[in-house]
């Protein structure tokens, strides 16, 4: 999938973004002050193209689509898979621009005027939860989506094997999974995920504590990079769909603050 394909899907299916799409409203109940961020354009004036760019290819999002050829493939066997296919879509969910883009996508694709009163109430509640983001002041929050179906799929007739990284992680006990996922700053300070949530969208959400015992954040405006690190265990288990993802801190800084 790419931005254009995503845009066309949204146009063809305006209800694709469901009222219950986002994940933290049901689980996070604390209140949090919104992040301060200066943007060139108010989010409610963004076009769909601008929304897709923020959600897929921006300082706050990465999209990786990978095909690994099978070096042991047998050309004479039609049903022998030619390799493995995987994609990973990661977003820094606790960053306000990401959450604003999600809200704007809802505005552009969900016919609010046609919703029943109960649906409008759910919609309004979800938007409020997205913008206020309980726990965003306390946690760095990262969401990750992989294959669209919650399994490892091998199609016949020569199709590639699809590696679903989220399904792989879902099979692990929560305590074990949290040990294999961490945030790492460029000073070598590592912080493991503290909570993990799985959604109906075949999406996983990791929460990392922002501050240490002295109240110091893991990521500062003076840092160069930080990393979302899936360790060697998950890298091998996912056939390298999960790895170490690098983010440029300078591109996340607005008004002297790291927007994440």
DRENLO-165480 format. One record per residue (C-alpha): residue in three letters; x, y, z. Coordinates in steps of 0.1 Angstrom, whole numbers, padded with zeros to 4 digits, always signed. Layout:
DRENLO-165480
ALAXYZ;...
END
This chain:
DRENLO-165480
UNK+0000+0000+0000;UNK+0011+0036-0006;UNK-0004+0070+0001;UNK-0023+0071-0032;UNK-0038+0036-0025;UNK-0048+0047+0010;UNK-0064+0078-0004;UNK-0084+0059-0030;UNK-0096+0034-0003;UNK-0108+0063+0018;UNK-0126+0079-0011;UNK-0143+0046-0021;UNK-0153+0036+0014;UNK-0160+0067+0034;UNK-0171+0047+0065;UNK-0138+0028+0065;UNK-0126+0047+0095;UNK-0152+0034+0120;UNK-0165+0052+0151;UNK-0146+0028+0173;UNK-0113+0030+0154;UNK-0092+0044+0181;UNK-0080+0025+0209;UNK-0072+0044+0240;UNK-0105+0060+0248;UNK-0118+0028+0264;UNK-0086+0021+0284;UNK-0072+0054+0295;UNK-0092+0075+0319;UNK-0068+0100+0334;UNK-0067+0136+0322;UNK-0037+0152+0304;UNK-0027+0186+0292;UNK-0024+0187+0254;UNK+0009+0192+0238;UNK+0019+0227+0226;UNK+0026+0226+0189;UNK+0028+0253+0162;UNK+0016+0241+0128;UNK+0015+0259+0095;UNK-0022+0252+0090;UNK-0049+0244+0115;UNK-0056+0206+0113;UNK-0093+0211+0105;UNK-0082+0228+0072;UNK-0059+0200+0060;UNK-0067+0182+0028;UNK-0068+0144+0025;UNK-0035+0144+0008;UNK-0019+0163+0037;UNK-0035+0140+0062;UNK-0022+0109+0044;UNK+0013+0123+0043;UNK+0013+0130+0080;UNK+0000+0095+0088;UNK+0023+0076+0064;UNK+0054+0097+0057;UNK+0063+0124+0082;UNK+0086+0128+0111;UNK+0060+0110+0132;UNK+0053+0080+0110;UNK+0071+0054+0090;UNK+0059+0029+0065;UNK+0080-0001+0054;UNK+0070-0025+0027;UNK+0094-0054+0022;UNK+0096-0085-0001;UNK+0123-0110+0007;UNK+0130-0135-0022;UNK+0131-0172-0014;UNK+0166-0182-0026;UNK+0155-0219-0025;UNK+0126-0214-0048;UNK+0119-0241-0074;UNK+0108-0226-0107;UNK+0093-0259-0118;UNK+0069-0260-0089;UNK+0040-0235-0095;UNK+0028-0235-0059;UNK+0061-0230-0043;UNK+0062-0195-0026;UNK+0087-0171-0042;UNK+0094-0154-0009;UNK+0080-0135+0021;UNK+0061-0102+0020;UNK+0056-0079+0050;UNK+0047-0043+0058;UNK+0049-0023+0090;UNK+0032+0010+0096;UNK+0044+0028+0127;UNK+0030+0060+0142;UNK+0041+0081+0172;UNK+0006+0082+0184;UNK+0013+0105+0214;UNK+0024+0132+0190;UNK-0004+0157+0186;UNK+0000+0160+0148;UNK-0007+0123+0144;UNK-0039+0125+0165;UNK-0050+0157+0147;UNK-0045+0140+0114;UNK-0066+0110+0125;UNK-0094+0134+0136;UNK-0092+0153+0103;UNK-0094+0120+0084;UNK-0126+0112+0103;UNK-0140+0146+0094;UNK-0132+0140+0057;UNK-0145+0104+0055;UNK-0173+0100+0079;UNK-0207+0116+0070;UNK-0214+0131+0104;UNK-0248+0146+0093;UNK-0260+0111+0084;UNK-0251+0095+0117;UNK-0277+0085+0142;UNK-0277+0103+0176;UNK-0259+0075+0193;UNK-0233+0073+0166;UNK-0227+0110+0168;UNK-0222+0107+0205;UNK-0196+0080+0200;UNK-0179+0100+0173;UNK-0178+0131+0195;UNK-0164+0111+0224;UNK-0137+0095+0202;UNK-0126+0129+0188;UNK-0125+0143+0223;UNK-0103+0113+0234;UNK-0080+0117+0204;UNK-0073+0153+0209;UNK-0070+0152+0247;UNK-0052+0119+0247;UNK-0053+0106+0283;UNK-0019+0094+0293;UNK-0001+0112+0265;UNK+0015+0135+0291;UNK+0027+0105+0311;UNK+0037+0081+0283;UNK+0053+0080+0249;UNK+0027+0060+0228;UNK+0035+0042+0196;UNK+0010+0023+0174;UNK+0020-0003+0148;UNK+0000-0020+0121;UNK+0011-0049+0100;UNK-0008-0073+0077;UNK-0046-0068+0075;UNK-0055-0103+0086;UNK-0047-0117+0121;UNK-0027-0147+0109;UNK+0002-0158+0088;UNK-0012-0164+0053;UNK+0003-0186+0026;UNK-0016-0183-0006;UNK-0012-0210-0032;UNK-0003-0208-0069;UNK+0030-0191-0063;UNK+0019-0162-0041;UNK+0043-0150-0014;UNK+0040-0158+0023;UNK+0026-0128+0042;UNK+0043-0121+0076;UNK+0019-0105+0101;UNK+0041-0090+0128;UNK+0012-0080+0150;UNK-0002-0115+0150;UNK+0033-0128+0160;UNK+0035-0104+0189;UNK-0001-0112+0200;UNK+0009-0149+0205;UNK+0034-0140+0232;UNK+0025-0135+0268;UNK+0023-0098+0276;UNK+0051-0098+0302;UNK+0074-0115+0277;UNK+0065-0092+0249;UNK+0072-0061+0269;UNK+0108-0074+0275;UNK+0115-0074+0238;UNK+0103-0039+0229;UNK+0121-0007+0240;UNK+0127+0030+0234;UNK+0164+0040+0232;UNK+0178+0075+0231;UNK+0211+0084+0215;UNK+0229+0084+0249;UNK+0222+0047+0252;UNK+0194+0050+0278;UNK+0168+0023+0272;UNK+0133+0021+0284;UNK+0111-0010+0280;UNK+0075-0008+0271;UNK+0053-0007+0302;UNK+0019-0015+0287;UNK+0007-0031+0255;UNK-0028-0030+0239;UNK-0041-0049+0209;UNK-0070-0034+0189;UNK-0096-0049+0166;UNK-0078-0032+0137;UNK-0049-0057+0140;UNK-0029-0030+0156;UNK-0007-0030+0186;UNK-0001+0000+0209;UNK+0029+0003+0232;UNK+0032+0027+0261;UNK+0066+0038+0274;UNK+0070+0058+0306;UNK+0082+0094+0297;UNK+0100+0103+0328;UNK+0125+0085+0351;UNK+0125+0087+0389;UNK+0141+0121+0388;UNK+0115+0135+0364;UNK+0138+0136+0334;UNK+0123+0127+0300;UNK+0139+0099+0279;UNK+0140+0121+0248;UNK+0151+0157+0248;UNK+0153+0185+0222;UNK+0190+0183+0222;UNK+0191+0146+0212;UNK+0198+0137+0176;UNK+0180+0104+0172;UNK+0159+0079+0192;UNK+0150+0044+0183;UNK+0120+0020+0186;UNK+0139-0012+0192;UNK+0124-0047+0186;UNK+0152-0070+0199;UNK+0169-0099+0180;UNK+0142-0123+0193;UNK+0114-0105+0175;UNK+0135-0096+0145;UNK+0141-0133+0138;UNK+0106-0143+0147;UNK+0091-0118+0123;UNK+0117-0125+0096;UNK+0130-0089+0100;UNK+0097-0072+0097;UNK+0103-0059+0132;UNK+0137-0043+0138;UNK+0152-0011+0151;UNK+0133+0020+0137;UNK+0151+0053+0138;UNK+0135+0087+0143;UNK+0151+0121+0138;UNK+0145+0142+0170;UNK+0153+0175+0153;UNK+0124+0170+0129;UNK+0101+0165+0159;UNK+0111+0197+0177;UNK+0087+0226+0176;UNK+0090+0257+0198;UNK+0119+0241+0216;UNK+0098+0210+0227;UNK+0099+0175+0213;UNK+0064+0168+0199;UNK+0060+0131+0207;
END
